[in-house]
Amino acid sequence: MGKYVKSNAENAWVIGKGVGNSFGLLSNTTPNSLMIGFNTTRPSFFIQAFNGHNAGYVGIHTIDPR
């Protein structure tokens, strides 16, 4: 949802705006995750599911919050 965004995995969500349409996409390739960012190619906020029944991972300005 947004402009210049792309998701390439199952249940991978993106909210916001990338930098441009060719190499400046805000792209999410992590399954079962949500990425939020504005005018960037890296997320400002990232949430990833945990395998199992526990809580997931949350990261600020990172792709892998673990």
N, C-alpha and C positions, 0 to 999 in steps of 0.2 A: 504494500500500500504506500504510494508516494510517487516520487519521480526519480528516475535513474536508479531503480532498485531491482534486485533479482534474487530469487530463492531457488536453489537447486537440490533440495533434499526433501524427504517426507516430513511434513508438518514443520517446515522451516519458514518462519514468518519474518518479514522485514517491514519496518515502519520508518518513514523519513524521506531523505533526499540525498542521493549521491552527488558526485561532482560533475559528471558528464555522461554521455551515452555510450562511449566506446570503452575506455580503460578506467573510467571514474565511477563505476557502479558501486553502490553499497550492496554487497552480495553475501547471502547467507547460505553456506553449504553444510551446516551442522543439523542433523535430524533432530526433531522435537525441541526446537529452540525459537527464541524471539530475539531480534536484534533491532535496536533503535538508534538512529543517528541522523544528523542534519548537516548537509554540505560537506560530506566526508566519505572516505572509502572504508573507514574503520568504525565500528560501533561505539557509541558513547555509553550505551547500556545493553547488556547481554544476559539472557536467562537461558540456561540449558537444563534439560531434564536429567534426573539421576536414574540409573538403572535400578529398578526395584521400587519399593514403596516409601522411600525416604524423600526428604525435600530435595529440590534441585540446586543448581549452582547459579549464583548471580555475580556478575562482574561489571565494574565501571571502567570504561575505556580499555577493554580487552576482548579478545575473541575467545580465549580459553580461560575461564575463571578459576579452574582448579589449580 
